[in-house]
């Protein structure tokens, strides 16, 4: 199929909201596999090809949950996304010497099936009320930032986590 120039690790799911006291080892592992380990496995498969070419871009999609602790019943997801931030920084330090840039995007409340599945209407309204911009974001706003990070316009960005959340989290 040719070469891979850009890898976007965008898997993400709570699986279900579950209080911490009800989190089994199996459930913890399932959430880690979806949100963190999948990125590890795919990245491990792609990186040797990027190293051989001395170029490539990896964009990891994390979450505002990595910064603010997430919502109720989301501790495994929050932990996985926080680990994604560390994964991004570690990869960026190691891979930049091979011409591979690694960055992350941390979406806030975005209108996607994720929230349709895991967030009640009441909770969604409460979260949106906390966004200074006054609205949830869109998938297109996230994909635009990912496209920027993958472009030459971001050629000097390495190891960054870009917050895209309407001002909900400012760092």
RAUR-V226013 format. One record per residue. N is the residue number from 1. D_LAST is the distance of its C-alpha to the last C-alpha in Angstrom with 2 decimals. Layout:
n-><N;N>
d_last-><D_LAST;D_LAST>
//
This chain:
n-><1;2;3;4;5;6;7;8;9;10;11;12;13;14;15;16;17;18;19;20;21;22;23;24;25;26;27;28;29;30;31;32;33;34;35;36;37;38;39;40;41;42;43;44;45;46;47;48;49;50;51;52;53;54;55;56;57;58;59;60;61;62;63;64;65;66;67;68;69;70;71;72;73;74;75;76;77;78;79;80;81;82;83;84;85;86;87;88;89;90;91;92;93;94;95;96;97;98;99;100;101;102;103;104;105;106;107;108;109;110;111;112;113;114;115;116;117;118;119;120;121;122;123;124;125;126;127;128;129;130;131;132;133;134;135;136;137;138;139;140;141;142;143;144;145;146;147;148;149;150;151;152;153;154;155;156;157;158;159;160;161;162;163;164;165;166;167;168;169;170;171>
d_last-><39.53;38.40;35.31;31.74;29.40;26.27;25.36;22.94;22.53;22.01;23.87;22.51;24.37;24.45;28.23;28.79;26.99;28.53;28.21;27.50;31.08;32.40;30.47;33.17;32.91;33.94;31.32;28.52;29.88;30.16;26.50;25.52;28.02;26.65;22.90;22.83;26.35;27.13;24.44;25.95;29.44;28.93;26.93;29.68;32.26;30.69;29.48;33.05;33.88;30.85;31.67;35.28;34.27;31.63;29.19;26.94;23.51;21.90;19.11;18.11;17.03;14.99;13.61;11.08;13.65;12.50;9.34;11.26;14.75;16.31;19.28;22.69;24.69;21.94;21.54;23.01;20.90;17.67;18.94;19.93;16.64;14.86;17.74;17.14;13.88;16.12;18.86;16.90;16.04;19.61;21.24;19.52;20.79;24.20;24.77;23.70;26.97;28.74;27.15;24.94;21.31;19.04;15.64;14.10;13.10;11.41;13.36;13.09;16.48;18.74;22.45;24.08;26.84;24.32;23.78;27.42;28.41;26.18;25.08;27.63;27.87;27.26;24.05;22.88;23.65;21.75;18.56;18.99;19.60;16.07;14.60;14.31;15.91;18.71;19.39;18.71;18.03;20.76;21.55;22.29;18.79;17.61;20.67;20.08;16.80;18.71;21.59;19.57;18.26;21.91;23.28;24.29;21.89;19.12;21.54;19.45;16.33;16.67;14.71;11.55;9.83;9.41;7.97;11.10;11.34;12.47;9.60;10.06;6.54;3.76;0.00>
//
